[in-house]
Amino acid sequence: MLNRYATSYKAFLTTQIKARLDAGATTIDDILNIDSVAVEQFQQQDWVQQRDALLVRKDIAKVLQEEAPFFEIYKILQLFDKTGTDPVLKDIALAHHFYNQIDKTRKQLAPAMLAFFEQQVHLPAALAMVNTVNDKYAALERSDFANAASLRPSSDVEGMSDGEKIFRKIIEPYKGRIIYLDIWGTWCSPCKRNLKESWKVKEALKDYDIVYLYLCNRSSEESWKNVIKEYNLTGDNCVHYNLPEDQQAAIEHYVGISGYPTYKLIDKEGNIHDLHWLHADDMQSFLETIDKMSK
């Protein structure tokens, strides 16, 4: 059905563009100004409607989601083929692409993606580089948590939609304690770079009664858990949530974020304070702030 749609829509566009040219269109904008009525008529065909209905099915969407990462690789391979790229350089470039994908998602490649990589790449060093990091995250996914209680379920705030109420519900168990809030995402390089150094922050603040609350933005369950395991972000004073996107967005709107990562401090009375600092490289100013809140 997808192939039929692609072929038919391409033929439809070719006909429409020819008609625009025959009508005297000379600029790119004019040539691509396809008749909206004709587009609507094409989309209303019964078989196109059947195709649209298929795309919203969860099983079909899952297949398309698994296929999507290949699109960029197909374009890269096409470019290599058209330019006659040296095979060694091709292998290095492909390995770089796959390595970056693993590093960005912090989870192992899907079996089909790994098989595709091993089929396309032949340089031993390139194969070894990607397989090593892929094995690392595969092992992390299989490993147990040192303190699984740090991961809180979304059911804690199930059915809630108001950002303030969700946030207050989450921090309610820690009333009377200082809360260090970190809003981050597994897709965010600065977030992960700072999380890697978070042990320095916790070491500097070990004498303070602080709860570390991590709220993750738009991240898969596997990636979320892998980053937590990789940087050992568990413990009696660590709390993690990976809420549904709408609930996370509601919280972010309430607390006010300036980007990712965003840091906030919640004092003992539950007041939210902005925290503008350079993470582990700027501990002195942070310690001064904590000292004031602890009194």
C-alpha positions as CSV (number, residue, x, y, z in Angstrom):
1,M,0.0,0.0,0.0
2,L,2.9,2.3,0.8
3,N,4.6,1.5,-2.5
4,R,1.4,2.1,-4.4
5,Y,0.9,5.4,-2.7
6,A,4.5,6.5,-3.4
7,T,4.3,5.6,-7.1
8,S,0.8,7.1,-7.6
9,Y,1.6,10.3,-5.8
10,K,4.8,10.8,-7.8
11,A,2.8,10.3,-11.0
12,F,0.1,12.7,-9.8
13,L,2.8,15.4,-9.0
14,T,4.5,14.9,-12.3
15,T,1.2,15.5,-14.1
16,Q,0.4,18.5,-12.0
17,I,3.9,20.1,-12.5
18,K,3.6,19.5,-16.3
19,A,0.3,21.2,-16.3
20,R,1.8,24.2,-14.4
21,L,4.6,24.4,-17.0
22,D,2.2,24.2,-19.9
23,A,0.2,27.0,-18.3
24,G,3.4,29.2,-18.4
25,A,4.7,28.9,-14.9
26,T,8.4,30.0,-14.7
27,T,9.4,30.3,-11.1
28,I,9.9,27.4,-8.6
29,D,7.0,28.7,-6.4
30,D,4.6,28.9,-9.4
31,I,5.6,25.5,-10.7
32,L,5.1,23.8,-7.3
33,N,1.8,25.7,-6.6
34,I,-0.2,22.5,-7.1
35,D,-4.0,22.8,-7.4
36,S,-5.3,22.2,-3.8
37,V,-8.6,20.9,-5.2
38,A,-6.7,18.2,-7.2
39,V,-4.7,17.3,-4.1
40,E,-7.9,16.9,-2.1
41,Q,-9.4,14.7,-4.8
42,F,-6.3,12.5,-4.8
43,Q,-6.4,12.1,-1.0
44,Q,-10.1,11.3,-1.1
45,Q,-9.7,8.2,-3.2
46,D,-10.9,5.1,-1.4
47,W,-7.6,3.3,-1.5
48,V,-5.8,6.3,-0.1
49,Q,-8.3,6.5,2.7
50,Q,-7.5,2.8,3.4
51,R,-3.8,3.6,3.5
52,D,-4.4,6.5,6.0
53,A,-6.4,4.1,8.2
54,L,-3.5,1.6,8.2
55,L,-1.0,4.2,9.3
56,V,-2.8,4.9,12.5
57,R,-2.8,1.3,13.6
58,K,-0.3,0.7,16.4
59,D,1.3,-2.4,14.7
60,I,1.8,-0.6,11.4
61,A,3.1,2.5,13.2
62,K,5.6,0.4,15.0
63,V,7.0,-1.1,11.8
64,L,7.3,2.4,10.2
65,Q,9.0,3.6,13.4
66,E,11.6,0.9,13.1
67,E,12.1,1.6,9.4
68,A,12.5,5.4,9.9
69,P,16.2,5.3,11.0
70,F,17.1,3.7,7.7
71,F,15.9,6.7,5.7
72,E,19.0,8.8,6.5
73,I,21.3,5.8,5.8
74,Y,19.6,5.3,2.4
75,K,20.4,8.9,1.5
76,I,24.0,8.5,2.6
77,L,24.5,5.3,0.6
78,Q,23.0,6.9,-2.5
79,L,25.4,9.8,-2.1
80,F,28.3,7.4,-1.8
81,D,27.2,5.5,-4.9
82,K,26.8,8.6,-7.0
83,T,30.2,10.1,-6.0
84,G,32.2,6.9,-6.2
85,T,33.4,7.2,-2.6
86,D,36.4,5.1,-1.6
87,P,35.2,1.9,0.2
88,V,37.3,2.6,3.3
89,L,36.0,6.1,3.6
90,K,32.5,4.8,3.1
91,D,32.9,2.3,6.0
92,I,34.4,5.0,8.3
93,A,31.5,7.4,7.5
94,L,28.8,4.7,8.1
95,A,30.5,3.6,11.3
96,H,30.5,7.2,12.5
97,H,26.8,7.5,11.7
98,F,25.8,4.3,13.6
99,Y,28.1,5.2,16.5
100,N,26.5,8.6,16.8
101,Q,23.0,7.0,16.7
102,I,23.9,4.7,19.6
103,D,25.5,7.6,21.6
104,K,22.5,9.8,21.0
105,T,19.9,7.2,22.0
106,R,22.0,5.4,24.6
107,K,20.6,2.1,23.7
108,Q,21.6,-0.8,21.4
109,L,20.7,-0.8,17.8
110,A,17.6,-2.7,16.7
111,P,18.5,-6.2,15.4
112,A,17.6,-5.2,11.8
113,M,19.7,-2.1,12.0
114,L,22.7,-3.9,13.4
115,A,22.4,-6.6,10.7
116,F,22.3,-3.9,8.1
117,F,25.4,-2.2,9.5
118,E,27.3,-5.5,9.5
119,Q,26.2,-6.2,6.0
120,Q,27.3,-2.8,4.7
121,V,30.6,-2.2,6.6
122,H,33.7,-4.4,6.1
123,L,36.5,-2.5,7.7
124,P,37.4,-4.4,10.9
125,A,38.2,-1.3,13.0
126,A,34.9,0.3,12.0
127,L,33.0,-2.9,12.8
128,A,34.7,-3.2,16.1
129,M,34.1,0.4,17.2
130,V,30.3,0.2,16.7
131,N,29.9,-3.4,18.0
132,T,31.8,-2.5,21.2
133,V,29.6,0.5,22.1
134,N,26.5,-1.5,21.0
135,D,27.5,-4.4,23.3
136,K,28.0,-1.9,26.1
137,Y,24.4,-0.6,26.0
138,A,23.0,-4.1,25.4
139,A,24.7,-5.2,28.6
140,L,23.3,-2.2,30.4
141,E,19.8,-3.0,29.3
142,R,20.2,-6.5,30.7
143,S,21.7,-5.4,34.0
144,D,19.7,-4.8,37.2
145,F,19.4,-1.5,39.0
146,A,21.4,-1.0,42.2
147,N,18.4,0.8,43.7
148,A,15.3,0.3,41.6
149,A,13.2,2.3,44.1
150,S,14.8,5.5,42.7
151,L,12.6,5.0,39.6
152,R,9.1,6.1,40.2
153,P,6.1,4.9,38.1
154,S,3.9,7.3,36.1
155,S,1.0,5.9,38.1
156,D,2.0,8.2,40.9
157,V,0.3,11.0,39.0
158,E,-2.1,9.0,36.8
159,G,-5.0,10.9,35.4
160,M,-3.6,14.3,36.4
161,S,-3.1,17.1,33.8
162,D,-2.5,20.3,35.7
163,G,1.3,21.0,35.8
164,E,1.3,22.6,39.2
165,K,-0.8,19.8,40.8
166,I,1.4,17.1,39.1
167,F,4.6,18.7,40.4
168,R,3.2,19.3,43.9
169,K,2.1,15.6,44.0
170,I,5.6,14.5,43.0
171,I,7.5,16.6,45.6
172,E,4.9,16.0,48.4
173,P,6.9,13.1,50.0
174,Y,9.9,15.4,50.4
175,K,8.3,18.3,52.2
176,G,10.7,20.0,54.6
177,R,13.8,19.0,52.5
178,I,15.7,20.9,49.8
179,I,15.1,19.4,46.3
180,Y,17.5,19.7,43.5
181,L,15.5,19.5,40.3
182,D,17.1,18.5,37.0
183,I,15.0,18.5,33.8
184,W,16.8,16.7,31.1
185,G,16.4,14.3,28.1
186,T,18.4,11.3,26.8
187,W,18.6,13.1,23.4
188,C,20.3,16.1,25.0
189,S,24.1,16.1,24.9
190,P,24.7,18.8,27.5
191,C,22.3,17.0,29.8
192,K,24.2,13.8,29.6
193,R,27.6,15.5,29.8
194,N,26.5,17.1,33.2
195,L,24.9,13.9,34.4
196,K,28.3,12.2,33.9
197,E,29.8,14.7,36.3
198,S,26.9,14.7,38.8
199,W,28.9,12.5,41.2
200,K,31.1,15.6,41.8
201,V,28.0,17.6,42.8
202,K,26.7,14.9,45.1
203,E,30.1,14.6,46.7
204,A,30.3,18.3,47.4
205,L,26.8,18.3,48.9
206,K,27.1,15.1,50.9
207,D,26.7,16.9,54.2
208,Y,23.3,18.4,53.2
209,D,19.9,16.8,53.3
210,I,19.1,17.1,49.6
211,V,16.7,15.1,47.3
212,Y,17.8,14.8,43.7
213,L,14.7,14.9,41.5
214,Y,15.2,14.0,37.8
215,L,12.4,14.6,35.3
216,C,13.1,13.2,31.9
217,N,11.8,14.8,28.7
218,R,10.6,12.8,25.6
219,S,12.8,9.8,26.1
220,S,12.3,6.1,25.5
221,E,12.1,3.8,28.5
222,E,15.3,1.9,27.4
223,S,17.3,5.0,26.9
224,W,16.1,6.6,30.2
225,K,17.1,3.5,32.2
226,N,20.4,3.1,30.4
227,V,21.6,6.6,31.2
228,I,20.6,6.2,34.9
229,K,22.5,2.9,35.1
230,E,25.5,4.3,33.1
231,Y,26.1,7.2,35.5
232,N,24.9,5.4,38.6
233,L,22.1,7.9,39.3
234,T,20.3,5.9,42.0
235,G,20.3,6.0,45.7
236,D,18.0,6.7,48.7
237,N,18.0,10.5,47.8
238,C,17.5,10.1,44.1
239,V,14.1,10.1,42.4
240,H,13.5,9.6,38.6
241,Y,10.3,10.1,36.6
242,N,9.8,9.6,32.8
243,L,6.3,10.8,32.5
244,P,4.0,10.8,29.5
245,E,4.8,13.7,27.2
246,D,1.7,15.8,28.0
247,Q,2.3,15.5,31.8
248,Q,6.0,16.4,31.4
249,A,5.1,19.4,29.2
250,A,2.6,20.6,31.8
251,I,5.3,20.5,34.6
252,E,7.8,22.2,32.4
253,H,5.3,25.0,31.6
254,Y,4.6,25.4,35.4
255,V,8.2,25.5,36.6
256,G,9.4,27.5,33.6
257,I,12.3,26.1,31.6
258,S,14.8,28.0,29.6
259,G,16.3,25.0,27.8
260,Y,17.8,21.6,28.5
261,P,19.1,20.9,31.0
262,T,17.2,23.2,33.3
263,Y,18.0,23.2,37.0
264,K,15.9,24.5,39.9
265,L,16.0,24.4,43.7
266,I,12.9,23.8,45.8
267,D,13.3,25.1,49.3
268,K,11.9,23.5,52.5
269,E,8.6,25.4,52.1
270,G,8.2,24.2,48.5
271,N,9.1,27.5,46.8
272,I,10.8,27.2,43.4
273,H,14.1,29.0,42.8
274,D,16.0,29.5,39.5
275,L,19.5,28.0,39.5
276,H,21.8,29.6,37.0
277,W,25.1,27.9,37.3
278,L,27.8,25.9,35.4
279,H,27.1,22.6,37.2
280,A,30.2,21.0,38.7
281,D,32.5,23.8,37.5
282,D,30.7,26.4,39.6
283,M,30.2,24.6,43.0
284,Q,31.1,27.6,45.2
285,S,28.1,29.7,44.2
286,F,25.9,26.7,44.6
287,L,27.2,25.9,48.1
288,E,26.5,29.5,49.1
289,T,22.9,29.2,47.9
290,I,22.4,25.8,49.7
291,D,23.9,27.3,52.9
292,K,21.2,30.0,52.9
293,M,18.4,27.6,52.3
294,S,19.6,25.1,54.9
295,K,19.4,27.6,57.8
